[in-house]
Amino acid sequence: MNNVVGPAAVRREEVKSLRIPDNASIFTSERVALDLALDIVWHSTCKNLLYFQTLSLSCLLAMQNLQPESGYVMKFLKNYTALMNIGKTILLCWIPGHIGIRGNQQVDEVVKIAIHSSISAVNYPPSDFCHDVTALCYKLWQADWDQSVGSKLHSVKSHLRYYSVSSLSCQDAVVLRRLRIGHTRLSLLYLLS
């Protein structure tokens, strides 16, 4: 249940929540929560100053820097501007933590209910699939590698994983990799003569 995502927005007695696909990123969840908050404001009769308190510094920075995460940030800004144009005053405020924030327990309760509901159809960026695609590729690669049990290289490295040598020059990285698998001039000298 750790990967279940359920963004929510609460304003007094108004509550909105969803369960979004489990492979959605935290950024996507936070963005959807801000969209839910905008929806609450849109249907609200209040025109006073409205505070959006969010834990999502990344969403606020993306909006400030106009980073269009596949258009989602731009959509939020368009809706935000539309609300401002009809006289709603909204202040976006980042809070660095939950503790002591009025309404936080209510949001947490709403999220707990949302994560047990059915998954809503929410558009989210393809970048949210990167982790799952990478894990699947490694799984398929390992399964293919496990079929080559008789290989000398398989005995050296039976479990595949990423091995970073980014701090080395290209030539040093090649030398290190050849040493690890036993492909050196010394070990293959009998074949070369």
C-alpha positions as CSV (number, residue, x, y, z in Angstrom):
1,M,0.0,0.0,0.0
2,N,3.1,2.3,0.0
3,N,2.8,3.3,-3.6
4,V,-0.9,4.2,-3.5
5,V,-1.4,7.9,-4.4
6,G,-4.3,10.0,-3.3
7,P,-4.2,13.7,-3.6
8,A,-6.8,15.8,-1.7
9,A,-7.8,19.4,-1.2
10,V,-9.9,20.7,1.7
11,R,-11.4,24.1,2.4
12,R,-13.6,24.2,5.5
13,E,-16.4,21.8,4.8
14,E,-15.6,21.4,1.1
15,V,-13.5,18.3,0.3
16,K,-12.2,16.9,-2.9
17,S,-10.0,13.8,-3.3
18,L,-9.0,11.3,-5.9
19,R,-7.0,8.1,-6.2
20,I,-4.6,8.4,-9.1
21,P,-2.6,5.6,-10.7
22,D,0.0,4.1,-8.4
23,N,2.9,4.8,-10.7
24,A,2.1,8.5,-10.7
25,S,4.9,10.6,-9.2
26,I,4.7,12.7,-6.1
27,F,4.9,15.8,-8.3
28,T,1.9,14.6,-10.3
29,S,0.0,14.0,-7.0
30,E,0.8,17.4,-5.7
31,R,-0.2,19.0,-9.0
32,V,-3.5,17.2,-9.0
33,A,-4.1,18.3,-5.4
34,L,-3.6,21.9,-6.5
35,D,-6.0,21.4,-9.4
36,L,-8.6,20.0,-6.9
37,A,-8.0,23.1,-4.7
38,L,-8.6,25.3,-7.8
39,D,-11.9,23.4,-8.5
40,I,-13.0,24.1,-4.9
41,V,-12.3,27.8,-5.3
42,W,-14.0,27.9,-8.7
43,H,-17.3,26.6,-7.2
44,S,-16.9,28.8,-4.0
45,T,-18.9,32.0,-3.6
46,C,-16.1,33.5,-1.5
47,K,-14.1,36.3,-3.1
48,N,-11.9,37.1,-0.1
49,L,-8.3,36.3,-0.1
50,L,-7.8,32.6,-0.4
51,Y,-4.6,30.9,0.8
52,F,-3.4,27.7,-0.9
53,Q,-1.1,26.0,1.6
54,T,0.9,23.2,-0.1
55,L,3.8,21.0,0.8
56,S,4.8,21.0,-2.9
57,L,7.7,23.4,-3.3
58,S,8.5,21.7,-6.6
59,C,5.0,22.5,-8.1
60,L,5.3,26.1,-6.9
61,L,8.8,26.5,-8.4
62,A,7.6,24.9,-11.7
63,M,4.9,27.5,-11.9
64,Q,7.2,30.4,-10.9
65,N,9.7,29.3,-13.6
66,L,7.0,28.5,-16.1
67,Q,8.3,25.0,-16.6
68,P,5.5,23.3,-18.7
69,E,5.6,19.7,-17.4
70,S,3.8,18.4,-20.5
71,G,1.4,21.4,-20.3
72,Y,0.1,20.5,-16.8
73,V,1.7,23.5,-15.1
74,M,0.5,25.8,-17.9
75,K,-3.1,24.4,-17.5
76,F,-2.9,25.2,-13.8
77,L,-1.7,28.7,-14.5
78,K,-4.5,29.2,-17.1
79,N,-7.1,28.2,-14.5
80,Y,-5.5,30.3,-11.8
81,T,-5.5,33.3,-14.1
82,A,-9.2,32.7,-15.0
83,L,-10.1,32.7,-11.3
84,M,-8.1,35.9,-10.7
85,N,-10.0,37.5,-13.7
86,I,-13.4,36.8,-12.2
87,G,-12.3,38.5,-8.9
88,K,-11.0,35.7,-6.8
89,T,-7.8,36.5,-4.9
90,I,-5.6,33.5,-4.4
91,L,-2.3,33.4,-2.6
92,L,-0.1,30.3,-3.1
93,C,1.9,29.5,0.0
94,W,4.5,26.8,0.6
95,I,4.6,25.2,4.0
96,P,7.7,23.1,4.9
97,G,5.8,20.6,7.0
98,H,2.4,19.4,8.2
99,I,2.7,19.8,11.9
100,G,0.5,22.5,13.5
101,I,-1.3,23.4,10.2
102,R,-5.0,23.8,10.7
103,G,-7.0,21.3,8.6
104,N,-4.0,19.0,8.0
105,Q,-5.6,16.1,10.0
106,Q,-8.8,16.5,7.9
107,V,-6.7,16.3,4.6
108,D,-4.9,13.2,6.0
109,E,-8.3,11.5,6.7
110,V,-9.6,12.4,3.3
111,V,-6.5,10.9,1.7
112,K,-6.9,7.7,3.7
113,I,-10.4,7.3,2.3
114,A,-9.3,8.2,-1.2
115,I,-6.6,5.6,-1.4
116,H,-9.2,2.9,-0.9
117,S,-11.4,4.1,-3.7
118,S,-11.2,3.2,-7.4
119,I,-8.5,4.8,-9.5
120,S,-9.6,8.0,-11.3
121,A,-8.8,8.8,-14.9
122,V,-6.2,11.5,-14.6
123,N,-3.8,12.6,-17.2
124,Y,-0.2,12.4,-16.0
125,P,3.1,12.8,-17.8
126,P,4.9,9.9,-19.5
127,S,7.9,10.6,-17.3
128,D,6.0,9.0,-14.4
129,F,6.4,5.7,-16.2
130,C,10.2,5.9,-16.3
131,H,10.8,3.9,-13.1
132,D,8.4,1.1,-14.1
133,V,9.9,0.9,-17.7
134,T,13.4,0.8,-16.3
135,A,12.5,-1.9,-13.8
136,L,10.8,-4.0,-16.5
137,C,13.9,-3.6,-18.8
138,Y,16.2,-4.8,-16.0
139,K,13.9,-7.7,-15.3
140,L,13.8,-8.8,-18.9
141,W,17.6,-8.2,-19.3
142,Q,18.3,-10.3,-16.1
143,A,16.0,-13.1,-17.4
144,D,17.8,-13.1,-20.7
145,W,21.2,-13.1,-18.9
146,D,20.1,-16.0,-16.7
147,Q,19.7,-18.1,-19.8
148,S,23.5,-17.8,-20.5
149,V,24.6,-19.7,-17.4
150,G,27.5,-21.4,-19.3
151,S,29.1,-18.1,-20.2
152,K,32.4,-17.1,-18.5
153,L,31.0,-13.6,-18.1
154,H,27.9,-15.0,-16.3
155,S,30.2,-16.6,-13.7
156,V,31.9,-13.2,-13.1
157,K,28.7,-11.2,-12.9
158,S,25.5,-13.3,-12.3
159,H,23.3,-10.4,-11.3
160,L,23.1,-7.4,-13.6
161,R,22.9,-3.9,-12.2
162,Y,24.1,-0.5,-13.2
163,Y,27.8,0.1,-12.4
164,S,28.6,3.8,-12.4
165,V,32.1,4.9,-13.5
166,S,31.1,8.4,-14.3
167,S,34.1,9.9,-12.3
168,L,36.6,8.1,-14.6
169,S,37.7,9.0,-18.1
170,C,36.3,6.9,-21.0
171,Q,39.6,5.1,-21.4
172,D,39.9,4.4,-17.7
173,A,36.3,3.1,-17.6
174,V,37.1,0.7,-20.5
175,V,40.2,-0.6,-18.7
176,L,38.3,-1.1,-15.5
177,R,35.5,-3.0,-17.2
178,R,38.0,-5.2,-19.1
179,L,39.8,-6.0,-15.8
180,R,36.5,-6.9,-14.1
181,I,35.6,-9.5,-16.8
182,G,39.1,-10.7,-17.5
183,H,39.6,-9.4,-21.0
184,T,43.1,-8.1,-20.8
185,R,46.1,-8.3,-23.1
186,L,47.8,-10.5,-20.5
187,S,45.0,-13.0,-20.2
188,L,44.4,-13.2,-24.0
189,L,48.1,-13.1,-25.1
190,Y,48.1,-16.7,-26.1
191,L,45.3,-16.0,-28.7
192,L,47.2,-13.0,-30.1
193,S,50.4,-14.8,-30.8
